[in-house]
Amino acid sequence: MPTAPTDPAPTDPIRVPDLSDRPHRLSVERAMMTDTHTVYVAWTEQFDRWFAAPGSVAMTAEVNAPFFFETESAQEPGTPPTRHPHYGRFLRLEPSRLVELTWVTGRGGTEGAETVVTLQIAPHKIGMHLRLTHAGFYDEATRDRHESAWHQILAHLDEVLTGSA
């Protein structure tokens, strides 16, 4: 005898990483000449437009949804670029206001640690203000390397979104 369909199981709670043994964090701020919606979409739907290697992104902008993408760095002429995989999942999404996600990379990146990137987006005068916090590094050297990189990455994002890249 067939049974009646049942309601789907309740959604599992979001498991936020425990960063207590990885206390190092950074914060980078940038004013941009674009709107908050454009930045939100760049981080949730268009990673391959400005950061990830084209064709490498598997991402759905939903809380608790995992994502994957690769970045590539040039090596010597005539050699293939080095691929750098990035993994994570979305923790919080507030359209045009907030993106929070876990961020895991390997050697030279987060060293395998599941870190947390929080992007706060707010309108500001003739554009918007972005504050990126990246928490959960094992040591200061890794944090400092990421802080330097985030300044460059956000400058590149700004150039791409304003058409000056």
N, C-alpha and C positions, 0 to 999 in steps of 0.2 A: 504494500500500500504506500503510495507516494506521500511524502511529508510536505507540509507547508514550508515555503521558504522562510528563512530566519533573517533577522536583521544582521548586517555585517558586524563583526567584532568591533568594539570601540577602538578608536585610534590609540596607539601606544603613546605614552607621554614622551615628550622630547627629552632626550638624555643629553644634558650639557656636560662637556668634559670637566673632569676634576683637574684644575690647574694648580692645586695647592703645592705640588712639588716642582712646579715650573713657574716661579714668581716673576720672571722678567717680562715686561710689557713695554710697548711704545705707543706714541700717539703722534699723528701727522695731520696737519690742517692745511686746507687750500681753498681759496676763493676761486670760483670758476665763472666764466661768462656764458653759462648755459642754464637751463632750467632743471629743477629737481627731478622731474619725470624722465628726462633724457639720461641723467646719470643713473637713476634706478634701473632703467631698461638696459643700460650698458652692462650693469653688474648682474642682471638676472636673465637676460635673453640674448645679449650680443657680445659675449666674452671673446668670440673669435673675430670681432670687428676691431678690437683694440689691444687685446692681450694674448689670447691663446692662439696656437697654431691653427690655421684654417682646417676645418674638417676633423679636429680632434675633440670637440666639445660634445659631451653628453650631459645635458643639464635641463632640469625642469624646475621652474621657480615655484616650488611648493615647500612648505615647512616639513622638515624631516626627510625630504627627497635628497638622495645622494647625487653627486656630480663628479665628473672627471674631465680633465682637459690636459693638454700638454703645451708647454712653451718650448721654443727652440732657440738655441744660441749658436751663432756662427763660429766655426772653427777656422782652420787654415783654408785658404782658397783650394777648391777642388775636393774637399772632404765634406761628407754629409754633416748637417748640423747636429749638435747634441740635443737630445730630447729630455725634457724635465717633466715627469708626470706630476699632476696635482690632483688630490682627492679631497672630498669633503661632503658636507650636507648642510642644508639650510636650517638654521635654528629659529630665526625670527625674520618675518618680512612685513613691512608696513609700506605699501606703495608710496613712492616719492618721498619717503621719510627715513626708512631704516632697512638695512640689509645686514643680517648677522649670520655668519657661517663658520663651520669648522674648516680648517686649512691644514692639509698634511702634504709634505713633500719629503724627499729623501736627503741624501748627503748634499751639503752645500745649501740646503733649504732649512726646513724646520727640523731636520735630522730625525724624521720619523715621528716627531711629537704631534699630537692632535692639538693644534692651536685654535684660537678663536679670533676672527676678524669681524669687527663691528664698524659699519659705515653709517654715520649719522649725516643726513642730508637735510639742509634747511635753506629756504629762500633767503636771499641777502641782497639788498639794494638792487643792482641791475643784473644779478646773476644768482648764484647760490653759494653756500658755504658747506664744505665737506669736512668731516672729522673722521679719520680712520684710526681705530685702535686695534692693535694686534697684540694679543696676550697669550702667554703659555710657553715662553722660551725657557730652555734649560739654563742658558748662560747669557752673560752680557754680550759676548762677541757675536753670537747668533742674532740677538736682538738688534745690535748696532748695524749688522750687515743688512738686516731687513729694513731698518729705519731708512738707511741710505737708499735702498732699492725702492721703497714705497714713494719717496719724494720723486724719483725719476719716473716711476710708473704712473703716478697721478699727473705729473706734468705731461706725459705722453697722452693719457686719457683726455686731458684738457685740450691738447692740440688736435686730437682726432675729432672730438665732439664739436669744436669750433671751426673745423675745416682748415686749420693751419698746418696740419701734418703732411 
